[in-house]
Amino acid sequence: MPKMKTNRSAAKRFTKTGTGKLKRNKANKSHILTKKTTKRKRNLRQSAMTDLTNEKNMKKIMPYI
C-alpha cells in the first residue's frame, strides 16, 4: 500500500500542539482593516484551536503532522 499524501495547504495553515490539538490562525486580518476596530484587530492576532467537529477530518488529511 502506498504512503498517504499530506494536504500541503492544510499543513501550512495548521500546527499540532503537544497535546495533539490543532492550532490555527484567525481569519479577517489581511485587508480592509480600516473599518475594523483596534480591539478587534488585536484579538485576531492570537491563534485559536480548531473546532472539535473539524479536527477528525483535519487529522485525516494531515497524517504525518
C-alpha positions as CSV (number, residue, x, y, z in Angstrom):
1,M,0.0,0.0,0.0
2,P,1.5,3.4,-0.9
3,K,2.1,6.2,1.5
4,M,-0.6,8.7,2.2
5,K,-0.1,12.2,1.0
6,T,-0.3,15.2,3.2
7,N,-2.6,18.0,2.1
8,R,0.1,20.8,1.8
9,S,-2.4,23.7,2.0
10,A,-3.7,22.4,5.3
11,A,-0.1,21.6,6.6
12,K,0.8,25.2,6.1
13,R,-2.2,26.5,8.0
14,F,-2.3,24.2,11.0
15,T,0.2,23.1,13.6
16,K,-0.2,20.3,16.1
17,T,0.3,21.1,19.8
18,G,1.9,18.9,22.4
19,T,-1.4,17.5,23.4
20,G,-2.4,16.7,19.9
21,K,-4.8,19.5,19.2
22,L,-4.6,21.6,16.0
23,K,-3.7,25.3,16.3
24,R,-4.8,27.8,13.6
25,N,-4.6,31.5,12.9
26,K,-7.7,33.6,12.8
27,A,-9.1,34.9,9.5
28,N,-10.0,38.5,8.5
29,K,-6.7,40.1,9.3
30,S,-5.3,40.6,5.8
31,H,-7.1,43.6,4.2
32,I,-10.0,46.1,4.8
33,L,-8.5,46.8,8.2
34,T,-9.6,50.5,8.4
35,K,-13.2,49.7,9.3
36,K,-12.2,47.2,12.0
37,T,-11.7,48.4,15.5
38,T,-8.3,48.3,17.2
39,K,-9.6,45.8,19.7
40,R,-10.9,43.5,17.0
41,K,-7.6,43.6,15.1
42,R,-5.7,42.9,18.3
43,N,-7.9,39.9,19.1
44,L,-7.3,38.5,15.6
45,R,-3.6,38.2,16.3
46,Q,-4.0,35.4,18.8
47,S,-4.1,31.9,17.5
48,A,-7.1,29.6,18.2
49,M,-7.7,25.9,18.4
50,T,-9.5,24.1,15.6
51,D,-13.1,23.1,16.5
52,L,-13.6,19.5,17.6
53,T,-16.1,18.9,14.8
54,N,-13.4,19.6,12.2
55,E,-10.5,18.1,14.0
56,K,-11.1,14.5,12.8
57,N,-11.2,15.5,9.2
58,M,-8.1,17.7,9.5
59,K,-6.0,14.9,11.1
60,K,-7.1,12.6,8.2
61,I,-5.7,14.9,5.5
62,M,-2.6,15.5,7.6
63,P,-1.5,12.0,8.7
64,Y,2.2,12.8,9.4
65,I,1.8,16.2,11.2
